Amino acid sequence: MAIAQEHLPGYDAGGIVGIFGYCSGRGDFGGNRRVRKFRYAVYTATALTGGVFLTGGVMYLMAGTALILLHLPIEGFKGWIRGLGFLFIGVKLLNFGYNGMESEIRRASQQLLKNIPKPCRGCQNYHGVEYGGVMLVCAVHPEGVKGDHCPDHQKTIAPKN
């Protein structure tokens, strides 16, 4: 997230939705936007399903413990086995969902950084919006600078938490 905050001034890069919402709402950066949104939704649903499995696993473990305390050891151990199975599946689903969301966010933020000219990265003057088919890089150099160095570069001030 620090990379996005450093190179994308003016945008809320502090949360997952901030980066991904910006990437999915501002144009197509390599790939179909609907496909990316669908993949992100699948990863989110997978993580939520993992949470449900974890909750079910805990409930099975608690029920199994109660049955063991009520002197029904066979049913209690079956509950424990079910609970451990649900916990294992839940952890795997959560891990898959979170890793998928993280990779989508990383891919989108890296694509955004590729679109920013090298001398403008991290500059608080950078604007980078297209108006009537013409890109406005910044107010100081509307068409960008020639070369790899900008004499008017002003480092972005990191927000205080």
Secondary structure, 3 states (H helix, E strand, C coil): CHHHHHHCCCCCCCCHHHHHHHHHHCCCCCCCHHHHHHHHHHHHHHHHHHHHHHHHHHHHHHHHHHHHHCCCHHHHHHHHHHHHHHHHHHHHHHHHHHHHHHHHHHHHHHHHHHHCCHHHCCECCEEEEEECCEEEEECCCCCCCCCCCCCCCCECCCCCC
